[in-house]
């Protein structure tokens, strides 16, 4: 099925959860913020939300820093 990930169309497996998508991309749930169809998803829900064809997902990696 197709989703839009960070603005690009991607093929993913039917029935994947947000967590499975992140794992496939090599992301750890604690290091990203996920927006699904313009709503922020809590990391505690990543395993419970199944992706659907046409979903729009933005994944932003959290980067620490400072001086």
Buried (B, 14 or more C-beta within 10 A) or exposed (E): BEBBBEEEEBEBEEEBBBBBBBBEEEBEBEEBEBBBEEEEBEBEEBEEBEBEEEBEBBBEEEEEEEE
